[in-house]
Amino acid sequence: MEKPFVEQFVFEGVSTITFYSPSHNALPSDLLLKLELEINLAAKNDAVRVVILQSQGDRTFCAGASFNELIAIETAEAGQLFFSGFAKVINAMRTCPKFIVCNVQGKTVGGGVGIAAAADYCLATKYAAIKLSELSIGIGPFVIEPAVSRKIGVNSMSEMAINAEQFYSAEWAKQKGLYVELYPSKVEMQTATADLVNKLKTYNPEAMAAMKSIMWTNTAHWDELLVERARISGTLVLSTFTKTVLQKYKTA
C-alpha cells in the first residue's frame, strides 16, 4: 500500500499538486499542513502561472477528515488545531494569486467538498457525488461552510448539511455551480483540464491575479472566521455523542 503524500510538480508554467492517503484520500493533520505548504509555495513561485489541484486514485477525491485522528483528540485545543488545518488550506487557496483548477474524479465528503468549493474552477467526472456528513457524526461543516455557501448558495449548503447522510449527484453539484463541467471518465476530465491550463498559462499573470482578487471580494475576514469555526468543531468533537459515533468508523 502506497504511503500518504502531497507532492508538487512544476512544468512549463503549471503547478500540479497531488495528495493521497490510503483511507479514501482522507486528510490527517500532517497532510493538511503539507497541502497548505505546497499551495503557498506555488503562490510565491514566479515560474507558476496556474495551479492544478488533484488527488490520486479513480473514484474518490477526498473523504474529508481522518476519523482515526478525530477519535484521538482529547482537548478542545487539539480539536481546534486539527480543524484549523482545513481552514488554512482553504485560506491558502483563497489568497493564492494564481487560478486553482481542481479535478474531482470521484466522491467527496465533508472537508473535501470544502476544498473543491475553494477552487477557482472545478472540473469533475460523473462519479463525483458530494456529501456533507458532519452533522451525522455530531459536529457540523462549520469550517468549510463559507466556501461551500459562496459557491453553491446558502440554501443548497443548508440542504446538504441537514441531509447529512445523503450523497448528492455530480449532476446536482454541477447545477448548483460547484462543478463547471462533468466528464465520463478521469482521463477525459484531465484532458479538458490540460486544454484549459495551457490557455491560462499564456495569459497576463497580473490580470489573472487582479481577476482572482475581485472574485474573492469580501472574504479577507476568513483568516479569523475559519479559525473561529475550527474552535466550534474542535469543541464538539469532544462530545460523548461524537466520540460514540466515531468509534464505529475506527480502523486499525
C-alpha positions in Angstrom: 0.0 0.0 0.0 1.4 3.4 -1.0 2.3 5.8 1.8 0.3 9.1 2.1 1.8 12.0 0.3 1.4 15.5 -1.0 3.6 16.4 -4.0 4.0 19.3 -6.4 5.3 19.1 -9.9 6.0 22.3 -11.9 6.3 22.1 -15.7 6.1 24.9 -18.2 4.1 27.3 -16.0 1.8 24.8 -14.5 2.0 23.5 -10.9 0.3 20.2 -10.3 -0.4 19.5 -6.6 -1.4 15.9 -5.8 -2.5 14.4 -2.5 -3.1 10.9 -1.5 -3.9 8.8 1.6 -5.0 5.1 1.6 -8.1 5.9 3.6 -10.0 7.2 0.5 -7.8 10.3 0.4 -8.9 11.4 3.9 -6.7 14.2 5.2 -4.9 13.9 8.5 -3.2 16.9 10.1 0.2 16.3 8.5 -1.2 16.1 5.0 -3.2 19.2 5.5 -0.1 21.0 6.6 1.8 19.8 3.6 -1.1 20.7 1.3 -1.1 24.3 2.7 2.6 24.5 2.3 2.6 23.4 -1.3 -0.2 25.8 -2.2 1.8 28.6 -0.6 4.9 27.6 -2.5 3.1 27.7 -5.8 1.7 31.1 -4.9 5.2 32.5 -4.4 6.8 30.8 -7.4 7.2 33.2 -10.3 7.5 30.2 -12.6 3.9 29.1 -11.8 1.1 30.7 -13.8 -1.7 28.3 -12.9 -2.3 25.5 -10.4 -4.0 22.1 -10.8 -5.1 20.5 -7.5 -6.0 16.9 -7.6 -5.9 13.6 -5.6 -4.6 10.2 -6.6 -7.0 7.3 -7.5 -10.0 6.8 -9.6 -13.3 7.0 -7.7 -12.7 9.1 -4.5 -11.5 12.6 -4.5 -11.4 13.2 -0.7 -13.2 11.5 2.2 -12.7 14.6 4.4 -11.2 14.4 7.9 -9.2 11.5 9.2 -11.6 9.7 11.6 -8.8 7.9 13.4 -7.3 11.3 14.2 -10.6 12.7 15.3 -11.1 9.8 17.7 -7.7 10.6 19.3 -8.5 14.2 20.0 -8.7 14.8 23.8 -8.7 18.5 24.3 -10.5 21.5 22.7 -7.2 23.0 21.8 -6.2 19.9 19.9 -9.6 19.8 18.2 -9.2 23.4 17.1 -5.7 22.8 15.8 -6.9 19.8 13.7 -9.8 21.6 12.1 -7.6 24.7 11.6 -5.8 22.5 9.1 -8.7 22.7 6.7 -9.1 26.4 7.5 -5.5 27.0 6.5 -5.8 25.0 3.2 -8.9 26.9 2.2 -7.3 30.3 3.1 -4.2 29.3 1.2 -6.3 28.6 -1.9 -8.2 31.8 -1.4 -5.1 34.0 -1.2 -3.0 32.3 -3.9 -2.8 34.8 -6.7 -2.8 32.1 -9.3 -6.0 30.4 -10.5 -6.5 27.0 -8.9 -8.2 24.4 -11.2 -9.5 21.4 -9.2 -10.0 17.9 -10.6 -12.7 15.9 -8.8 -12.6 12.4 -10.1 -15.0 10.8 -7.7 -17.0 11.0 -4.4 -16.0 13.7 -2.0 -17.2 14.2 1.6 -17.0 17.0 4.2 -13.7 18.8 4.0 -13.2 17.5 0.5 -16.3 19.4 -0.6 -14.8 22.5 1.0 -11.6 22.1 -0.9 -13.5 21.7 -4.2 -15.5 24.8 -3.4 -12.4 26.8 -2.6 -11.0 26.2 -6.1 -11.4 28.9 -8.7 -12.5 26.4 -11.3 -13.6 22.9 -10.7 -14.0 20.0 -13.3 -15.4 16.6 -12.3 -16.4 13.2 -13.6 -19.9 11.8 -13.5 -18.9 9.8 -10.4 -18.1 12.9 -8.3 -21.1 12.8 -5.9 -20.8 15.0 -2.8 -21.9 14.8 0.8 -21.7 16.9 4.0 -21.8 14.2 6.7 -20.7 16.2 9.7 -24.0 16.6 11.5 -24.5 12.8 11.4 -21.3 12.4 13.5 -22.1 15.1 16.0 -20.2 18.1 14.6 -21.0 20.3 11.6 -19.5 21.7 8.3 -18.5 24.9 10.1 -15.1 25.5 8.7 -16.0 24.8 5.1 -19.4 26.4 5.2 -18.2 29.9 3.9 -16.5 28.3 0.9 -19.4 26.0 0.1 -22.1 28.7 0.6 -20.1 31.1 -1.6 -20.0 28.6 -4.4 -23.5 26.9 -4.3 -25.5 29.3 -2.1 -26.7 29.1 1.5 -29.9 27.2 0.6 -28.1 24.4 -1.2 -25.4 24.2 1.5 -28.1 24.0 4.2 -30.0 21.2 2.3 -26.8 19.2 2.2 -25.9 19.9 5.8 -29.3 18.8 7.1 -29.5 15.7 4.8 -26.1 14.7 6.2 -26.3 11.0 5.2 -27.3 11.6 1.6 -24.9 11.8 -1.4 -25.9 14.4 -3.9 -25.1 13.5 -7.5 -22.4 15.1 -9.6 -25.1 16.5 -11.9 -26.8 18.2 -8.9 -23.4 19.7 -7.9 -22.9 21.0 -11.4 -26.4 22.5 -11.5 -25.7 24.3 -8.2 -22.3 25.7 -9.5 -19.7 23.6 -7.7 -18.6 22.0 -10.9 -18.2 23.8 -14.2 -18.4 20.6 -16.4 -18.7 16.8 -16.0 -16.9 14.1 -17.9 -17.5 10.4 -18.4 -14.0 9.5 -17.2 -11.0 10.8 -15.3 -8.9 10.7 -18.5 -11.4 13.0 -20.3 -11.5 15.3 -17.3 -7.7 15.6 -17.2 -7.6 16.2 -21.0 -10.1 19.1 -20.6 -8.0 20.4 -17.6 -4.8 20.3 -19.7 -6.5 22.2 -22.5 -7.7 24.9 -20.1 -4.5 25.4 -18.2 -2.4 25.5 -21.4 -4.5 28.5 -22.4 -4.4 30.1 -18.9 -0.6 29.9 -18.7 -0.3 32.2 -21.7 -2.5 34.9 -20.2 -1.2 38.0 -18.4 -0.4 36.9 -14.8 -1.1 40.3 -13.4 -4.5 40.4 -15.0 -5.3 36.9 -13.6 -4.2 37.9 -10.1 -6.3 41.0 -10.3 -9.3 39.0 -11.5 -8.9 36.4 -8.7 -8.7 39.2 -6.1 -12.0 40.6 -7.4 -13.6 37.1 -7.5 -12.7 36.7 -3.8 -14.0 40.2 -2.7 -15.3 40.4 0.8 -13.5 37.3 2.1 -10.5 38.9 3.8 -12.1 38.2 7.2 -11.9 34.4 6.6 -8.4 34.3 8.2 -10.2 34.9 11.6 -13.6 33.4 10.7 -12.4 30.0 9.7 -10.2 29.6 12.8 -13.2 30.5 14.9 -15.3 27.9 13.1 -12.5 25.4 13.8 -12.9 26.2 17.5 -16.6 25.2 17.3 -15.8 21.9 15.6 -12.9 21.3 18.0 -15.2 21.6 21.0 -18.0 19.4 19.6 -15.6 16.6 18.6 -15.1 16.0 22.4 -18.8 15.4 23.0 -19.9 11.9 24.1 -22.3 11.8 21.1 -19.5 12.3 18.6 -17.0 10.1 20.4 -19.5 7.2 20.4 -20.3 7.7 16.7 -16.7 7.9 15.6 -15.9 4.6 17.3 -17.9 2.9 14.5 -15.5 4.2 11.9 -12.3 3.4 13.8 -9.8 1.4 11.7 -6.7 -0.5 12.7 
